[in-house]
Amino acid sequence: MPHKTILTCKDMLTTWGRSSRCRRGGIIDGGHHGEVGYFIEPTVIVGARPGMTVVEKEIFGLVITVQRFDSTEEVVAVAYGLAGGLWTRDLALAIRSPRSCGRAPSG
């Protein structure tokens, strides 16, 4: 049974990557897997949007989605998950935003 689970996860990630590519996003690094084995390279997917499977499902592996937002309100509306990060040049925004999402700021 574990063998089947691993293959399913590998197939799902491959499908999600293709899906994000079709929606003006894509895998910019990683995502490859060999002919043999169950491992996928660490993967970075950009252009992901809310509603896409790759954003809304937990992927238990080295996969990160990068999303761009136009406002803090947009970020707060979709903030969920086990981890997240914020890159900004605005220090006040960097301190204020995690609190808006119910998280404590960290370095």
Secondary structure, 3 states (H helix, E strand, C coil): CHHHHHHHHHHHHHHHHHHHHHCCCEEEECCCECCCCCCECCEEEECCCCCCHHHHCCCCCCEEEECCCCCHHHHHHHCCCCCCCCCCCCHHHHHHHHHHCCCCCCC
